[in-house]
């Protein structure tokens, strides 16, 4: 697990881990066993375990489909639908998720806050490729499963399949179409009153391959806020994160639906993070299975709630009883901008 810009802790031994002669300054995300360093002149991936490097195009170098695409507005000056052309020049543009799908294919979720799009490129290529007129979505995660790229957005929980073709002029990969593989049955939060508090749930979605199946994990973060003050009903009411709850679903492609699961199996553990997630068989490590390790990571420029504690860590949910535990204060860090950089890092990709 990479913690901040300088610390790495190794699980399950709960001890610091160091890479001699290697610095973590300026990395922005992880991808399996790779650290991702976006720069103005390109994006660099470094494997701290082997020293290997991969170069990717800069975020400013994007090949549009169609090439003459431009931002469109209605008569009132509103952008609808909002597309890549409305967000591409933002200074807040960043990589939320990156996957090395194959030797000649890299996919990324790139955007600002809750507006993002799927882009593809090849290692060593000169540019990314994007469908310029597709509506942006609040993409939560994506996964490369059985030779296909899948993505999921927060609103509808539909599993989308991203079809990849080859640019006839350059040979580079490009997104030819994004279709629906599974229709979601989304969870929509409803506020409940409890004493002097309003209780509501935020949610995060993750895609992970486990034991040959594609899983969707729905994480509910139950939040609370105080009732509006009668003397100042417009006053800002902070929303504070509370308990976490998890639901796991398996993709049934034949029936085009998500099937709820009650267990991961005695030998499986999930590591969930905004930037990198993975299922691991833990029998060889002497760890207890049927657990979910997760991080309090947030999307950049998209703060949804506050926290009651200044210190945080990774947490563990036991699927057998739903209880959540934390190793505090053994492995911990302060909540700050660097907290967004906390991510899982895996020795083998």
C-alpha positions in Angstrom: 0.0 0.0 0.0 1.5 3.3 -1.0 0.7 6.0 1.6 1.2 9.6 0.7 4.3 10.6 -1.2 6.9 9.0 1.0 5.6 6.0 3.0 4.8 2.5 2.0 3.4 -0.1 4.3 3.4 -3.8 3.6 0.4 -6.0 4.3 -0.3 -8.3 6.1 2.8 -7.7 8.1 1.9 -4.1 9.1 5.4 -2.8 8.6 7.1 0.0 6.6 8.5 -1.0 3.2 11.2 1.0 1.3 12.4 1.0 -2.2 16.1 1.9 -2.1 17.0 4.8 -4.3 13.4 5.4 -5.4 11.3 8.5 -4.6 7.6 8.9 -4.6 7.4 12.7 -5.1 4.8 13.9 -7.6 3.1 10.6 -8.3 -0.7 11.0 -8.7 -2.1 7.5 -9.0 -1.3 3.8 -9.1 -2.0 1.1 -11.6 -1.4 -2.4 -10.3 2.4 -2.4 -9.6 2.9 0.9 -11.3 3.1 4.5 -10.1 1.7 7.2 -12.4 3.5 10.5 -12.9 1.6 13.0 -15.1 3.7 15.8 -16.5 3.2 18.6 -19.0 5.3 16.7 -21.7 3.8 13.3 -21.1 2.7 10.7 -18.5 5.3 8.3 -17.1 4.6 5.0 -15.4 7.3 3.5 -13.1 7.4 0.1 -11.5 9.2 0.6 -8.2 9.6 -3.2 -7.8 11.5 -3.7 -11.1 12.5 -0.2 -12.2 10.7 -0.6 -15.5 9.1 2.5 -17.1 6.3 3.1 -19.6 5.6 6.5 -21.4 2.1 7.7 -22.2 0.9 10.8 -24.0 0.4 14.1 -22.2 -3.2 14.9 -21.2 -3.0 17.9 -23.6 -2.5 15.6 -26.6 -5.9 14.1 -27.5 -7.1 12.9 -30.9 -10.7 13.8 -31.3 -13.4 11.7 -33.0 -14.6 13.4 -35.1 -11.5 15.5 -35.7 -13.4 18.7 -36.2 -15.4 18.4 -32.9 -16.3 21.6 -31.0 -18.1 22.5 -27.9 -21.9 23.1 -28.5 -24.3 25.3 -26.6 -28.0 25.9 -26.8 -29.7 29.3 -27.3 -29.5 30.1 -23.6 -25.8 29.4 -23.6 -26.1 26.2 -21.7 -24.0 23.1 -22.5 -26.2 20.1 -22.9 -25.2 17.4 -23.3 -21.9 18.2 -21.6 -19.1 16.4 -23.5 -15.4 16.2 -23.6 -15.2 19.4 -25.5 -16.6 21.3 -22.5 -14.0 20.0 -20.0 -10.9 19.2 -22.0 -9.1 22.6 -21.3 -9.8 22.7 -17.6 -6.8 23.1 -15.3 -8.4 20.6 -13.0 -8.3 17.8 -15.7 -6.7 14.7 -14.2 -6.5 10.9 -14.4 -8.9 9.2 -12.0 -8.2 5.6 -13.1 -5.7 4.0 -15.4 -5.4 0.4 -16.7 -2.7 -1.3 -18.7 -5.1 -3.5 -20.6 -2.7 -5.1 -23.1 0.8 -4.5 -24.5 -0.8 -2.1 -27.1 -3.7 -0.7 -25.1 -4.0 1.7 -22.1 -7.3 3.0 -20.9 -8.0 5.8 -18.5 -10.9 7.7 -16.9 -10.0 11.4 -17.3 -12.1 14.3 -16.2 -12.9 16.9 -13.6 -14.8 16.2 -10.4 -17.9 14.2 -11.3 -17.6 14.7 -15.1 -15.3 12.3 -16.9 -14.8 10.3 -20.0 -13.0 7.1 -21.1 -9.8 7.7 -23.2 -7.4 5.2 -24.8 -3.9 5.2 -26.1 -1.0 2.8 -26.7 2.3 2.8 -24.7 4.8 5.1 -26.3 2.0 6.7 -28.4 1.7 10.4 -29.2 -1.9 11.0 -28.3 -5.0 9.8 -26.5 -8.2 9.1 -28.3 -11.7 10.1 -27.2 -15.3 10.2 -28.6 -15.7 13.9 -28.4 -19.5 14.1 -28.5 -20.3 11.4 -26.0 -21.9 12.8 -22.9 -19.5 12.8 -19.9 -20.5 10.7 -16.9 -19.6 10.3 -13.3 -17.5 7.2 -14.1 -16.6 5.4 -10.9 -14.4 2.6 -12.1 -13.5 0.4 -15.1 -12.0 -3.1 -15.5 -10.4 -5.1 -18.3 -12.2 -8.5 -18.2 -11.8 -11.4 -20.6 -10.4 -9.2 -23.3 -13.0 -6.5 -23.0 -13.0 -3.1 -21.3 -15.9 -2.3 -19.0 -16.8 0.8 -17.2 -19.5 1.8 -14.6 -21.0 5.2 -13.7 -22.5 6.2 -10.4 -25.9 7.3 -11.4 -27.5 4.3 -13.1 -25.0 1.5 -12.2 -25.2 0.2 -15.8 -22.2 -1.9 -16.8 -20.9 -0.4 -20.0 -18.7 -2.2 -22.6 -16.2 0.0 -24.3 -15.6 -1.3 -27.8 -12.0 -0.7 -29.1 -11.0 -0.4 -32.8 -7.9 0.7 -34.6 -7.3 4.1 -36.2 -6.8 3.4 -39.9 -4.3 6.2 -40.4 -2.1 5.7 -37.2 -2.8 2.2 -36.1 -3.5 3.5 -32.6 -6.4 2.2 -30.5 -9.6 4.3 -30.4 -13.0 4.0 -28.7 -15.5 3.0 -31.5 -18.6 2.7 -29.4 -19.8 2.5 -25.8 -22.7 0.1 -25.3 -24.6 -1.4 -22.4 -23.8 -4.9 -21.2 -25.9 -4.9 -18.0 -28.8 -2.7 -16.9 -28.3 -1.5 -13.4 -30.7 -1.4 -10.5 -29.2 1.6 -8.8 -29.4 2.5 -5.1 -30.7 6.0 -4.6 -30.2 7.6 -1.2 -33.1 9.0 0.8 -32.6 11.2 3.8 -34.0 9.9 7.1 -34.5 11.9 10.3 -32.9 10.6 13.4 -33.3 12.9 16.5 -31.7 16.2 15.5 -29.9 14.7 12.6 -30.6 13.9 8.9 -29.1 10.6 7.8 -28.3 9.9 4.2 -25.9 7.6 2.2 -23.3 8.5 -0.3 -22.1 5.7 -2.5 -19.0 4.6 -4.4 -18.8 1.8 -7.0 -15.9 -0.5 -7.8 -15.3 -3.2 -10.5 -13.0 -6.1 -9.6 -12.4 -9.5 -11.3 -12.5 -12.3 -8.8 -12.3 -16.1 -9.4 -13.2 -15.7 -13.1 -16.2 -13.4 -12.5 -16.6 -9.6 -12.7 -17.8 -8.1 -9.5 -19.5 -4.8 -8.8 -19.1 -3.6 -5.2 -21.4 -0.9 -3.9 -20.0 0.9 -0.9 -22.5 3.0 1.1 -21.1 5.7 3.3 -23.8 6.6 5.8 -23.5 10.4 6.5 -25.2 12.7 8.9 -25.9 16.4 9.2 -27.6 18.5 11.8 -31.2 19.8 11.1 -31.4 23.2 9.7 -31.4 25.9 12.3 -34.8 27.7 12.6 -33.2 31.1 13.0 -30.9 30.6 10.0 -32.3 27.9 7.7 -29.8 28.8 4.9 -26.7 28.2 7.1 -24.2 25.7 5.8 -24.7 22.3 7.4 -21.5 20.1 7.2 -22.1 16.5 6.1 -20.0 14.1 8.1 -19.1 10.5 7.1 -20.2 7.7 9.4 -20.3 3.8 9.0 -19.6 1.9 5.8 -21.8 -0.8 4.4 -20.9 -3.1 1.4 -22.9 -5.0 -1.1 -21.3 -7.3 -3.7 -22.8 -8.3 -7.0 -21.6 -10.6 -9.8 -22.1 -9.9 -13.5 -24.6 -12.3 -15.2 -24.0 -11.5 -18.8 -26.5 -14.0 -20.1 -29.3 -12.4 -18.2 -27.9 -8.9 -18.4 -28.2 -8.3 -14.6 -26.3 -8.0 -11.4 -26.6 -11.0 -9.0 -26.2 -10.2 -5.3 -23.5 -12.3 -3.5 -23.3 -12.9 0.3 -19.7 -14.2 0.4 -16.4 -13.8 -1.4 -15.2 -17.2 -0.4 -12.9 -18.3 2.5 -9.8 -17.7 0.4 -10.6 -14.4 -1.3 -10.0 -10.8 -0.1 -10.8 -7.6 -2.0 -8.6 -4.5 -1.9 -10.7 -1.5 -2.9 -9.5 2.0 -3.9 -10.5 4.7 -6.2 -7.3 4.3 -8.2 -6.6 0.6 -8.0 -8.6 -2.4 -6.8 -7.8 -6.1 -6.8 -9.0 -9.5 -5.6 -6.3 -11.6 -3.9 -6.2 -15.2 -2.8 -4.8 -15.0 0.7 -4.4 -18.7 1.7 -0.6 -18.5 1.2 -0.4 -15.4 3.5 -2.2 -16.9 6.5 -4.8 -14.1 6.3 -8.5 -14.5 6.9 -10.6 -14.6 3.7 -14.1 -13.2 2.9 -12.9 -9.6 3.8 -12.8 -6.3 2.1 -9.9 -3.9 2.7 -10.8 -0.3 1.6 -9.4 3.2 1.8 -11.0 6.5 2.7 -9.8 7.9 -0.6 -11.6 10.7 -2.5 -11.8 11.9 -6.0 -9.8 15.0 -6.7 -11.8 18.3 -6.8 -14.9 16.3 -5.6 -15.3 16.5 -1.9 -18.7 14.9 -0.8 -18.4 15.0 2.9 -16.3 15.8 6.0 -14.9 13.4 8.6 -15.3 13.3 12.4 -11.6 12.3 12.9 -8.4 14.0 11.6 -6.6 10.7 11.4 -7.5 7.9 9.0 -6.3 4.5 7.8 -7.4 1.6 5.7 -10.4 -0.3 7.1 -11.5 -3.9 6.9 -15.1 -5.2 6.4 -15.8 -8.8 7.3 -18.4 -10.1 4.8 -19.6 -12.7 7.3 -21.1 -10.2 9.7 -20.7 -6.9 8.0 -18.6 -5.4 10.8 -15.9 -2.9 9.9 -12.6 -2.6 11.8 -9.6 -0.3 11.5 -5.9 -0.9 12.4 -5.6 2.6 14.0 -3.2 3.8 15.3 -0.7 1.3 13.8 -1.0 2.4 10.2 -2.4 5.9 9.9 -2.0 9.3 8.3 -3.6 12.8 8.6 -6.4 13.8 6.3 -5.1 16.4 3.9 -4.5 16.8 0.2 -2.0 14.0 0.2 -4.7 11.6 1.5 -6.0 11.4 -2.1 -2.7 9.8 -3.0 -3.1 6.9 -0.7 -3.6 3.9 -2.9 -3.0 0.1 -3.1 0.2 -1.0 -4.8 0.7 -4.7 -5.8 4.1 -6.4 -6.4 2.8 -8.4 -9.3 0.7 -7.1 -12.2 
